[in-house]
Amino acid sequence: MTYRLYVQPEQSREDTGPDPAGLAFNWVLLDAGGDVQAHGEADSRETIEQTLAQNALEHVALYALVPGDEVIFCLADIPAKQARFIRQALPFAVEEQLAQEVESMHLALGSKGETGYRVAAVDRRTMAGWTAVFSNWEHVRLVAMYADASLLPVQGREWVICLGAETALVSSGRGEWLRMAAANLEMFMHTLAMPQEDEVKAEVRVALYGTEDVLNQHVALEGVLASDSTLNYSQETLEVSPVELLAHAHYQHLCDPINLCEGEFAVNGGRRSALRPWRPLIAVACTWFVLQVALEIGTGIYQQQQAERLEDQAMAVYQEFFPSDRRTHAGNVRRVVGGQLRQLDATGQSADFLSLIKYAGQQYASLPGKERVSFNSINYTQSRGELVMDLRADNFDKLSALRNGLVQKGLEADIGSVVNEPSGARGRLTVSGG
């Protein structure tokens, strides 16, 4: 069920100083059917919040009714139809009706009538002050802010007056409103019967609202209204507070007020997101997610670079041993090498005389200091597939290097009968297939 809370300050903010805590409010709480559930006069904000808490009410729609004398009614004759162009032309259309610089005013656009768009203008600092007063209340959500006099029930009448002990709220059928001292109302009455320049009226319908005590206090005013034959005067005694009259008029759509919460002072459609309390946690989670994704992407790029580097190294080794192979690449080198190894396992390394001599000659040609290595004799035994070479070198390291090179080619090589002499070393190198 949607509840509506209408709150009207008893006095302006200037009367209480800069501290909004000194404000007192007249208020009424309506349920979804428009029935009054609670009300009060001259109560503090804390009292209203406590009443809502006692009734376990949350997210109540708050309608703030600010003093009408702080909000100026204007008419803007703008031929444009698109909202963007209307907003752009609005300051120029009303600046002649304002007593201060239009740049210092907050303009709220209302409905369009026969004479143009209805506009509410309020000083920006004043609007900011009222926004601060009605923001961050417990259990409520600010929906709209209106000039209080603009909520009078004016349908079917030219003027409506709500009389208070010291002030009077006045509204016309054209949508304009006034808030004035009740003592000045009698002088204002004489202007009500005067028709507009382009109008001829036999009578002007005027409705006067007030509590019995207030009406008795202003008996002279009633006499002024009744004595003017051009005024079709009716009086209605209020059995409720003025703020309840305004609340019922708004609930029953008997008025067309202008919501001041527009532009820079707009509220979130009167709704507070259910995720609002979780926003800090969501922000932390989003930050963590972004960092995690960035870390994963960075790790993936690094690993991809490492894989490409290892592939390049593998191909370099393969090309060293198989320089004439142009069909093998990083994508199939593993399969090609695996096939070659399986073939070698099946057939063994070639162990004929020419193959062994070729391998031995290649290792001898690449041996550092090969000029200090000499062959005394070379013998080949076909039955065993062994090549036996008697070698002499200036040191044993060269013989060992020759043997290691043959082993790395997949052959079996062994040095025997090693004899160390003053001039070097000699030994017998036996080589066979792997």
C-alpha positions in Angstrom: 0.0 0.0 0.0 1.3 3.4 -1.0 1.1 6.1 1.7 1.5 9.9 1.1 2.9 12.3 3.5 2.2 16.0 3.0 4.4 18.3 5.0 4.1 22.1 5.2 6.5 24.2 7.2 4.8 26.5 9.7 7.3 29.3 8.8 10.0 30.1 6.3 13.6 29.1 6.8 14.6 32.7 7.3 12.4 32.9 10.4 14.4 30.1 12.1 17.9 30.9 10.9 20.3 28.7 9.0 19.5 25.7 11.3 16.7 23.7 9.7 16.2 21.8 13.0 14.3 24.7 14.3 11.5 24.3 11.7 8.1 23.1 12.8 5.7 21.3 10.4 2.0 20.9 9.8 1.5 17.5 8.2 -1.0 14.8 7.2 -0.6 11.1 6.2 -2.9 9.6 3.7 -3.3 6.0 2.8 -3.8 4.6 -0.7 -7.5 5.3 -0.5 -7.0 9.0 0.5 -8.1 8.5 4.1 -6.2 10.3 6.9 -4.1 7.9 9.0 -2.3 10.5 11.0 -1.8 14.3 11.2 -0.2 16.9 13.3 0.5 20.6 13.7 3.7 22.4 14.7 5.6 19.1 15.0 9.3 18.5 14.6 10.8 16.3 11.9 11.7 13.8 14.6 8.1 13.5 15.8 6.9 12.8 12.2 9.6 10.2 11.7 8.8 8.6 15.0 5.1 8.3 14.0 6.0 6.6 10.8 8.3 4.2 12.6 5.6 3.3 15.2 3.3 2.4 12.3 6.1 0.4 10.6 5.9 2.5 7.4 8.7 2.6 4.9 9.3 4.4 1.6 6.4 6.8 2.2 5.9 9.3 -0.6 6.8 12.8 0.7 5.2 15.8 -0.8 6.8 19.0 0.5 4.7 22.2 0.5 7.0 25.2 0.7 5.7 28.8 1.3 4.0 30.1 -1.8 5.4 33.6 -1.4 8.9 32.2 -2.0 7.8 30.8 -5.4 6.9 33.2 -8.3 4.2 32.3 -10.8 5.1 33.2 -14.5 3.6 32.6 -17.9 5.9 31.7 -20.8 4.6 32.1 -24.4 6.9 29.7 -26.3 5.8 28.5 -29.8 8.2 25.5 -29.7 6.8 22.0 -29.1 9.9 20.0 -28.5 10.8 19.8 -24.8 14.5 20.6 -25.5 13.7 23.8 -27.4 11.1 24.8 -24.7 13.8 24.4 -22.0 16.3 26.5 -24.0 13.8 29.4 -24.5 12.3 29.3 -21.0 14.7 31.8 -19.3 14.3 34.4 -22.1 10.5 34.0 -22.0 10.1 34.8 -18.3 13.1 37.1 -17.5 10.9 40.3 -17.8 8.6 38.9 -15.1 11.3 38.4 -12.5 12.7 41.0 -10.2 16.2 39.4 -10.1 18.6 38.0 -12.6 17.1 34.9 -14.3 20.5 33.1 -13.9 20.0 33.1 -10.2 16.5 31.5 -10.4 15.5 27.9 -10.7 12.7 27.5 -13.2 10.2 24.6 -13.2 7.9 24.1 -16.2 4.2 23.3 -15.7 1.4 22.5 -18.0 0.4 24.6 -21.1 -2.8 26.7 -21.0 -4.4 29.2 -23.4 -2.0 31.9 -22.4 1.1 29.8 -22.5 3.2 27.6 -20.3 2.8 27.9 -16.5 6.2 28.4 -14.8 7.3 28.4 -11.2 10.4 30.4 -10.4 12.3 30.3 -7.1 15.7 31.6 -6.0 18.3 28.8 -6.4 19.7 29.3 -2.9 16.2 29.1 -1.5 15.4 26.0 -3.5 18.7 24.4 -2.4 17.8 25.2 1.3 14.4 23.6 1.0 15.9 20.6 -0.8 18.3 20.1 2.2 15.4 20.4 4.6 13.4 17.6 3.0 16.2 15.3 2.1 17.4 12.2 3.9 14.3 11.9 6.1 13.9 8.5 7.7 11.1 6.2 6.3 10.2 8.6 3.4 11.3 9.3 -0.2 10.9 12.8 -1.5 8.6 12.7 -4.6 7.7 16.4 -5.3 7.9 19.9 -3.9 5.1 22.4 -4.5 4.2 26.0 -3.6 1.6 25.4 -0.9 -1.0 27.8 -2.3 -0.9 26.0 -5.7 -2.7 23.0 -4.2 -5.9 24.8 -3.4 -9.0 23.2 -5.0 -9.7 25.7 -7.8 -11.8 23.6 -10.2 -14.9 25.4 -11.4 -14.0 28.7 -9.7 -12.1 31.8 -10.5 -10.5 32.3 -7.1 -10.1 30.2 -4.0 -8.9 31.5 -0.6 -7.8 29.5 2.4 -7.7 31.8 5.4 -5.4 31.3 8.3 -4.9 33.2 11.6 -2.1 35.3 10.1 -1.7 34.3 6.5 -3.9 33.5 3.5 -3.4 31.2 0.6 -4.9 32.4 -2.7 -5.1 30.6 -6.0 -6.9 31.3 -9.3 -8.4 29.2 -12.0 -5.6 30.2 -14.4 -3.1 28.5 -12.1 -1.5 31.5 -10.4 -1.1 31.5 -6.6 -0.4 34.0 -3.8 0.5 33.8 -0.1 0.0 37.0 1.8 -0.7 38.4 5.2 -4.3 37.9 6.2 -4.5 41.6 7.1 -3.9 42.6 3.4 -6.5 40.3 2.0 -9.4 42.8 2.4 -7.6 45.3 0.1 -6.9 42.4 -2.4 -10.6 41.5 -2.6 -11.4 44.7 -4.5 -9.2 43.5 -7.4 -10.9 40.2 -7.7 -14.0 41.6 -9.3 -12.0 43.5 -12.0 -12.1 41.4 -15.3 -9.1 40.9 -17.4 -8.5 43.3 -20.3 -9.9 40.8 -22.8 -12.7 39.5 -20.6 -16.3 40.6 -19.8 -17.7 38.8 -16.7 -21.0 39.3 -15.0 -19.7 37.7 -11.8 -16.6 36.1 -10.4 -16.9 32.9 -8.4 -14.9 33.1 -5.1 -14.6 30.4 -2.5 -13.4 31.1 1.0 -12.1 28.3 3.3 -11.3 28.6 6.9 -11.9 27.1 10.3 -14.7 28.5 12.4 -12.3 30.3 14.7 -10.4 31.9 11.8 -13.6 33.0 10.0 -14.9 34.6 13.2 -11.6 36.4 13.6 -12.0 37.9 10.1 -15.7 38.8 10.0 -15.0 42.1 8.3 -13.6 40.3 5.3 -16.7 38.2 4.9 -18.7 41.5 4.8 -16.5 42.8 2.0 -17.1 39.7 -0.1 -20.8 39.7 0.5 -21.3 43.4 -0.3 -19.8 43.2 -3.8 -22.5 42.1 -6.3 -19.9 41.1 -8.9 -18.6 38.4 -6.6 -20.3 35.0 -6.4 -19.1 34.4 -2.9 -19.3 31.0 -1.1 -17.9 30.2 2.3 -16.9 26.7 3.5 -16.0 26.1 7.1 -13.1 23.7 7.5 -13.4 20.9 10.0 -9.8 19.8 9.1 -6.5 21.6 9.1 -5.5 23.7 6.0 -2.8 21.2 5.1 -5.4 18.4 5.0 -7.4 20.5 2.6 -4.4 20.9 0.3 -3.6 17.2 0.6 -7.1 16.1 -0.4 -7.2 18.6 -3.3 -4.0 17.1 -4.6 -5.0 13.5 -4.1 -8.4 14.1 -5.9 -6.7 16.0 -8.7 -8.6 19.3 -8.0 -5.5 21.3 -8.7 -2.6 21.4 -11.1 0.5 22.4 -9.2 4.0 22.7 -10.6 6.6 20.3 -9.2 9.7 22.3 -8.3 11.9 19.2 -8.3 13.1 19.5 -11.9 16.5 19.9 -13.6 19.4 20.1 -11.1 16.9 19.6 -8.2 15.2 16.5 -9.8 14.6 13.5 -7.6 14.8 9.9 -8.8 11.2 9.6 -9.8 10.4 9.5 -6.2 11.9 6.0 -6.0 14.9 4.8 -4.1 16.7 1.9 -5.6 16.7 -1.3 -3.5 20.4 -1.7 -4.4 21.4 1.6 -2.9 22.6 0.2 0.4 24.7 -2.4 -1.5 26.4 0.2 -3.8 29.7 0.2 -2.0 29.9 -3.6 -2.0 29.0 -3.7 -5.7 31.7 -1.1 -6.4 34.3 -3.2 -4.6 33.1 -6.4 -6.4 33.2 -4.7 -9.8 36.7 -3.3 -9.1 37.9 -6.8 -8.0 36.3 -8.3 -11.2 38.0 -5.8 -13.5 41.4 -6.4 -11.8 41.0 -10.2 -12.0 40.1 -10.0 -15.7 43.1 -7.7 -16.3 45.3 -10.2 -14.4 44.0 -13.1 -16.4 44.5 -11.3 -19.7 48.0 -10.3 -18.7 48.9 -13.8 -17.6 47.5 -15.2 -20.9 49.5 -12.8 -22.9 52.7 -13.7 -21.0 52.1 -17.4 -21.4 51.4 -17.0 -25.1 54.7 -15.1 -25.5 56.5 -17.9 -23.6 54.9 -20.6 -25.7 55.9 -18.8 -28.9 59.5 -18.4 -27.6 59.7 -22.1 -26.8 58.3 -23.0 -30.2 61.0 -20.8 -31.9 63.6 -22.6 -29.8 62.3 -26.0 -30.7 62.3 -25.1 -34.4 65.8 -23.7 -34.2 67.0 -27.0 -32.8 65.1 -29.0 -35.4 66.4 -26.9 -38.3 69.9 -27.4 -37.0 69.6 -31.1 -37.5 67.3 -31.1 -40.5 68.2 -27.9 -42.4 66.6 -29.2 -45.7 63.2 -29.9 -44.2 60.8 -27.0 -45.1 57.5 -28.7 -44.5 57.9 -29.0 -40.7 56.6 -26.1 -38.6 55.9 -25.4 -34.9 52.4 -27.0 -35.2 53.6 -30.4 -36.4 57.2 -30.6 -35.3 56.3 -32.8 -32.3 54.4 -35.2 -34.6 57.3 -35.3 -37.1 60.0 -35.9 -34.5 57.9 -38.5 -32.8 57.5 -40.4 -36.1 61.3 -40.3 -36.7 62.0 -41.6 -33.2 59.5 -44.4 -33.7 61.2 -45.3 -37.0 64.6 -45.3 -35.3 63.4 -47.5 -32.5 62.2 -50.0 -35.1 65.2 -50.0 -37.4 68.0 -48.7 -35.2 70.7 -46.2 -36.3 72.4 -47.1 -39.6 75.6 -49.0 -38.8 77.2 -49.6 -42.2 80.8 -48.6 -42.9 80.0 -45.5 -44.9 77.5 -44.2 -42.4 79.9 -44.6 -39.5 82.7 -43.0 -41.4 80.4 -40.1 -42.4 79.4 -39.4 -38.8 83.0 -39.7 -37.5 84.2 -37.4 -40.3 81.6 -34.8 -39.4 82.6 -34.8 -35.8 86.2 -34.6 -36.6 85.6 -31.7 -39.0 83.8 -29.7 -36.3 86.3 -30.6 -33.5 88.3 -27.6 -32.2 92.1 -28.1 -32.7 91.5 -31.1 -35.0 95.0 -30.6 -36.5 96.4 -32.1 -33.2 94.3 -35.3 -33.7 95.7 -38.0 -36.0 94.4 -41.4 -37.1 96.9 -44.3 -36.9 94.5 -46.9 -38.3 90.8 -47.5 -39.1 89.1 -51.0 -39.0 85.5 -52.0 -39.7 84.0 -55.3 -38.6 80.8 -55.9 -40.6 79.5 -58.7 -38.5 79.4 -56.5 -35.4 78.8 -53.2 -37.2 81.7 -51.6 -35.4 84.2 -49.0 -36.6 87.5 -49.1 -34.6 89.8 -46.1 -34.9 93.3 -45.8 -33.3 93.7 -42.1 -32.5 96.4 -39.8 -31.1 95.9 -36.3 -29.7 97.8 -33.8 -27.7 95.4 -34.4 -24.8 92.6 -36.7 -23.8 90.0 -34.0 -23.9 90.0 -34.0 -27.7 89.4 -37.7 -27.8 86.6 -37.3 -25.3 85.0 -34.5 -27.3 85.0 -36.6 -30.5 83.3 -39.5 -28.6 80.7 -37.2 -27.1 79.8 -35.7 -30.5 79.1 -39.2 -31.9 77.0 -40.1 -28.8 74.9 -37.0 -29.3 74.2 -38.2 -32.9 72.6 -41.3 -31.4 75.6 -43.7 -31.9 77.3 -45.8 -29.4 80.9 -44.7 -28.9 83.5 -45.8 -26.4 87.2 -45.1 -25.8 89.5 -47.9 -24.7 93.2 -48.7 -24.3 93.9 -45.1 -23.4 97.7 -44.4 -22.9 98.9 -41.1 -21.7 102.3 -40.1 -23.1 104.5 -37.0 -22.7 103.5 -35.9 -26.1 99.8 -36.5 -25.6 97.3 -39.4 -25.4 96.4 -42.2 -27.6 93.4 -44.6 -27.5 91.0 -46.8 -29.4 87.6 -45.3 -30.3 84.9 -48.0 -31.1 81.8 -46.7 -32.8 78.6 -48.7 -33.6 74.9 -48.0 -34.4 72.6 -47.0 -31.5 
